[in-house]
Amino acid sequence: MGFIGDLNKLNKQAKEIRKDWDPGAQMQDALAQMKAVNESMAEASKAMTDGVPGTAQVVAVGPTTGMLNMNPLMQVDLLVSGPGGIPRPVSRQMAVPMQHMARLQVGATLPVLVSQSDPDGVAILWDQPVT
């Protein structure tokens, strides 16, 4: 009865887990995350085309919400300072390169490009040191 009993127990556990599983809700969550990441990438690409150098101070870092190309997606709140401008808060869900996770700490300063056409367009320059 050991093997058959274990299979029966696993089947009951699987039915219990599936009871509350809603594929539609899972798909809606995934689509919302993809939309947020796409918006973040579009704003970062604006900054890469017409951006000016600036700095950003990390104000808050949220938990990992998924992965993109083996890099964690994280909610990051920044205080961005462009040349001659007033620091402005920017909140973004972004893919953080795994090798730069240690740089993403509250209070850390990161080099960025700030879009001239869209003040929310910010691209973090992960491979550059802060000057």
C-alpha positions, 0 to 999 in steps of 0.5 A: 500500500506504500507506493499507491497510498503515496500517489493517492496522497499526492493526488489529494494535495494537487487537488487542494492546491489547484482549488484556489488557482486562477489562471486568468488572474495569473495571466492578468498579473503577468500582463501588468508586470510586462506592461510596467517593464515595457514602459520602464524600458521605453522611458530608459530608451528615451534617456539613452537617445536625448539624455544628459548625465545626472545622478540618482539616489536610491530611496527605496528598493522593493522585492523581486517581482520576476526575472528578465534575462536572468536579471531580477525585476525590482521596484526602485524609487530614485531621487534623480538630479539632472544638470541645473534641475531640482531633484525629482522622485522617479519610481520604476520597475526595472531589470537589475543586472545581477552583478550590480545588485550590491550597488542597489542599496538605500542611500547609494548614488548611481550615475544616470542619463536623464531625458531632456524631453521626458523628465521621467525618462531615466536610464541607470548607467550600471557600468559607470562609476559615480563621478 
